[in-house]
């Protein structure tokens, strides 16, 4: 039963639960254990064909596109929007975060369960590459399994009310390659993976997908270390490190899924910022990125300003968007858009950790004109980007399992640890 609120699915007549109904059902389940009564929702999902999306605009469409604002980096997306809140993976457990109270609960309907072992209904063996995505009105999660000593990843559709799950397919190339990333987008399962310094992009149509699908390879290129890849509209933004003459360049590519043409993305003019192009975030159907050098990533030696550029997906033009001045604090700026505000994150790079600098890491909330509204020192809130929406940004610490929420609702920033809860 779909629990996700979005305009695309509303237009198609999908049923939508309100937050109150979700909360009541969850409380009933936990108190009296009515899992069989809820299982009538089922977990079957009939995928729409890629042709169904052919007439959609070449812009972000909620419910049909990969939710790029919840991408958090190479660790995989751990949180996804839902009606009335968010579903998130806390370690190997599926939880729900109320979007008003910020109360978090594991989605298990066993009243005697302590939610700390594999018998918990909310347990999913997601491994070290978590994946959770709201798509076409349902919830999808990947897990990993071991058969005769061989690891594999599998995609499941999940009923959040009961945590019942139905296997969709085995995900190709998840193990045995150097890295992998996957996403559900406009009728396809996309898999980006690397092997022997080659990056591959493959896809398979979701309607009629088989347990072990055969994928179509749509692109491959030299790549030694990929970063974040994201799909939006008819575009797949690929980010990769490429070795050139014993040095490295950071390359951004715009692969058009409709025309199958690919274009490299870089600064509009020759600049002294270096050959590395780092994607930051999407903004109004464009890409925000900045340039740099390998040496410039060293927070102790980085000097000068960071210039952020805007790449227009519709016409391929690039222009200067925002300049972050060097503040002599040993940190580097990143820029994100949440649809309403901009967030400038001032962070030290992980390979140059200095406790004296790390504890001063901060985020600033900027208005649409890039003026600072508020700044909050957040120290080390966890790994990944500022995933989230205009109300909240989320940080998940993979080492401690803590989920922290940056509350932006009053435009006065505050940071709260919502998981694990006190005493949990």
Phi, psi and omega in degrees: 000121185297138179240008190255139183256114174204152187295324182299313182284330176300318181295335181269004176082021178289141177290143180235125174275144173275165180299322183297318180296317180301314182297315180299315181297318180295318179296318178300318180299317184289330183278314187240004173063055183264043180303317180300325181293327181278338185293352176296340177299323179074172179231011179296144179219124176258110183287145172279149181284159177303328180297334180299330184264004189299328184265005177291151179294158180277051179221173181293130177235113183297137180093334179254331183260159173297129183285084190299332183289350178257009175288134183237013177110196188291347178284353180092154178287125183253355184217146182213146183288148177219170178294118178084002181171219186212145169261139179216157177258115176258098189065240180256022184238135178274126183231164176240133178248120179292129185284355177251309185271343186062026172280135181244137178222143172289143183273069179233132183260017176268113184295338181264003186278140177261000174057045181222016177213179185286349178279348179296136181297336182272004184279130174225126178280086185273350178069205184266002176235080183292150176214123175218132182211135169275126184208132180050034174085005179231175183249133182234136182223144174257150176228168175239147180224161177235123178236118183053039177082359179256129181275147175210157177248146182226145180259132181235146165263136191235136171270108185297333180298322186240350187063017170293146186222150178230128182290131176269309182189166167278133183274119182294147170069007182295324176239151183094353174248169182290328182198165178201157174208145179218159183203151175261127188203116173047051173092359182234153162263118178261137177235122174249123182212165182231146178206128179053047177065019175245131176261133180243145170238117179236161178209159177216136178296135185282331179287124182077020182295143182264167182299321174238088189287153172260123188263156174262124177277120183254346178194147171211150181196166180294132181198128180259336181200106182275159173242233185273132174241141185214146178251139176210127183057232178263022185239141171240114179270120181250137179234130184210153171262134182236131179277126181227115178051051179063016173235179182233141170244144175262120187248136171249136178236142172251105179262118180277114184290342180272311182268345183063026174263149183234143182224136176281150183240128178208179180299153186289337180223168175298132183220166181264018185275345178106171187272356181278127174249119182248124175284138179254304187191169174262148180211117179047053177059035172223169182251131172262133181209165175222162182254163179188187175231165178298318179292328182292346178284344179287112185297339182277341182245351182294126178230157176089184186270161174249122181257127180257138183244155178245120178256119182278118182293334186284322183237359176077011180276155180228140178214159177293134186245316186202143178241122177259120182285146174291135184248006178066024183255007178074019181237170186235143180270142169233150184234132181228152172244136177252010180100337179234318181242173165247150177236124173259116181261125179254104186229152171274146179287141188304325184278004178231040186296130175227114184308324181294328178274318184304319183292347180261003180302144188213167171231145176238138176265125182245147177277186185294341177263011177067028173267140182288127176265314181202153178229139180226128173282124186240359179063227180251094184276355183130187185264165173095177180280180175278074180292146175146203183225196185289344179269316187223149164242147188238140175233131180238125179268109184292338181278319183261345182077017182270135175252123179244144184241125173269112184270121182246007189298322181265004185060018169242107192291141172215152182237130183227136172275119184253345179206135357287155179284161179304128178087357181271000000 
